[in-house]
Amino acid sequence: MAEPTQVHDGNGRAGSARPRRLADAVLHLIWAERRISRAEIARRAGLSRSTVSEIASLLLSTRLVAEAGVGASRGGRRPIVLEFQDDAFVILGVDVGATHVSVVLTNLRGRVLAWEHRDHPVRSDPEGTLALAVEFCAACLTKWGGRRQLLVGIGVAVPSPVDQQHPDRLSLLAMPLWQGRNRLEVLRSKFKVPVLVDNDANLAALAEHWWGAGRGLDNFAYIKLATGIGSGHLIGGQVYRGSSGVAGEIGHLTIDPRGEACVCGNRGCLATLMGSQALVALATKLLPDYPDSVLHHGKVTITGIEEAALADDPLAVQVIRTAAEHLGIAVAGLLNLMNPSVVILGGGISRLGERLLGPLRETVRHRTFVSSVASSEIRASELGPRGFAIGAATMILDAALTDPTLFPTIGAR
């Protein structure tokens, strides 16, 4: 998020709406700084002290800002310090993955207050998924123990492209049994708050930008490695969605034109080579060649492959190395085309660290156009499996800081 450096009312003249507009911008500044004196606000915003006092009075009535004593003097009167109240309100973030539902409750600084997660066949059970999302939202609020009137909104991450002009629609290819609708009105009806939705990789990228491995970076790519493969892109500090919301479908880049058929209708897409099901199929195929592998014990699963790779099981290591080579082809293309400063890997197998990153970087080095592109850093997510839900909550926070009438006590519901 870009730090506000100048405050203005947008029309250059005084009017009845001016204090409200200025208050919105000053609130954003206080959030960014956490603690800041009235004098510093006046200096940074180019406002008179009387105007800052008027704005401060307005903000102090919202629960979002409180006076935090006085600061150090620079020769005159000691300045009054204003502090943003991170725990004034809470936000729910829902991660509807292909095979799970997760819900997080955060404060206004991204701190996790409650968490619920369960594996669930999301693609084949829309009704059960929505019921579980409602159940987990209520459970998180109960764990927190505060007043539900302090809930700002609910953000939802979905494993589908989302057109912001038609946010209620889902891809029939990604989630065919949902019949093209996300049906999130059940959350609006139950909790009586705004509900926003976006693609899960976009929201994970947003979370990394605010709280994780992308802090301080305005141009980076996030790649989700899970049941499906997707990517989110920060360009100039903003999530890039494309003209109709489908930017980032890196999982459907063709890696092998003669490869397996993909649900999208093409062959040899990246998702057919390193999605969770593809890695399980590869491990199963290679099992006879590794008679001593721990993967012979029980059904082969993606979690089992990850655990075996962490223990340096030769079969699991080979599966991950093969996956890294396929991913490296796609990442090299991404670096050649977009030149992001960093590529962040998230999702299940990203926890393998150098076992994945080492062969991935090696493939990238051999396939990028110039050395400066190859030097782009590839790193793992700092937020882990909660990143998607945290990103969904961050989407609500971003919207509320941009339009503070979304906070319950500022505007009418």
Residue, then its C-alpha position, 0 to 999 in steps of 0.5 A: m500500500a502506498e503511503p499517503t504523502q499529501v491530503h486534499d479535498g479533491n476540489g480545491r475549495a471549502g465545503s460541507a464535505r471537506p472535513r469528511r474527505l480530509a478525515d478519510a485521507v488523514l485516517h489512512l495516514i494514521w493507519a500507515e504510521r500507527r502513531i503520529s502527532r497532530a503537528e506531524i499530520a499538519r506538516r505532512a498534509g499541508l493543513s492548518r492546526s485548526t483543521v487537523s483539530e477538527i479532523a481529529s475530533l471527527l476521527l476520535s468519535t469513530r473508535l478507529v483513532a485514540e489519543a495516546g498521550v504527548g510526544a517529545s517536544r522540539g522546542g515548543r509545546r509537546p505534541i498530542v499523539l494520535e494512535f490507530q486502534d488496530d483492535a477497534f473492529v474485526i474482519l473475516g476472510v474465507d478461503v474456498g479452495a478446491t478441496h478445503v474451506s478455511v476461515v480467518l478472523t483478523n484485526l485491522r493490522g492483519r493479526v489472526l484472532a481465530w482460525e478454522h479449517r477443514d478438508h472438503p470437496v468444494r468443487s462437487d458440493p456447493e451447498g455443503t461448502l457454503a454451509l461450512a463457510v457460514e459455520f466457520c465464520a460464526a465459530c471464529l466470531t465465537k472464539w474471538g468473543g467480541r461484539r458481532q456489530l464490530l465486524v466490518g465485512i467478509g472477504v472470500a477467495v475462490p479458485s476461479p477467475v473473478d470479473q470485478q464487473h460481475p463478481d457473483r460469477l464463477s468459471l464453469l471450467a474451474m467449478p462446473l457444479w456451481q453453475g457459474r454462481n458463487r451464491l455468497e448472498v448467504l454470507r451477506s444475509k447471515f452476517k449483515v455485512p459487505v461481502l467481497v470476492d476475488n481470485d485466491a492467487n490475487l488475494a494471496a499476492l495482496a496478503e504477501h504485499w501487505w504482511g508477507a514476503g512481498r512487503g515493500l515491493d510494488n512489482f512481483a508475482y505470486i504463484k499458487l501451487a495446489t490442486g490447481i496452479g494460479s498466479g497473482h501479479l502486483i504491478g505498481g503496488q496494485v493487483y493486476r486482473g486484466s480486462s476481464g479478471v482472468a490475468g494470472e492463469i499460469g496453470h494453463l500455459t502449455i508446457d508440453p503440446r503433446g502432454e495430457a489433456c487439461v480441463c481447459g481443452n488444451r494439452g500439456c498445461l502446467a496444471t497437468l504436470m504439477g497440480s496436486q493430482a499430477l504429482v500424485a499420479l507421477a509418484t504412483k507411476l514411479l513407485p516400482d522404480y523405488p522399492d524402498s520408498v516410504l510412499h509404498h506404505g499406504k495410499v499416495t497423497i500430495t501431503g505424503i509426497e511433501e512429508a517424504a520429500l522433507a525426509d529426503d525420500p529418493l522417490a519424493v525428491q525426484v517427483i519434486r525435482t521434476a515438478a520444479e523443472h516444469l514450473g521453471i519453464a513457466v517461471a522463466g517465461l514469466l520473467n522474460l515477459m514481465n520482469p518482476s523483482v521477485v517471484i513468491l511461491g505459495g501453497g502446499i509444496s512451497r513449504l519444501g524450501e530449497r528442495l523445490l527452489g534449488p532445481l527451480r532456480e537452476t531451470v530458470r537460469h538456463r531459460t531466461f533471456v538476460s542475466s538480470v532477469a535470471s537474477s530475479e529472486i524466487r522465494a517462498s511465502e511467509l504466510g503459509p496456508r493461511g495466506f489466502a484467507i488473510g488476503a481475503a480479509t486484507m481485501i476488506l481492510d483495503a476497501a475500508l481504508t479507502d472508503p471508511t464509511l464501510f466501518p460500522t460506526i462511520g457510515a450507516r448500514 
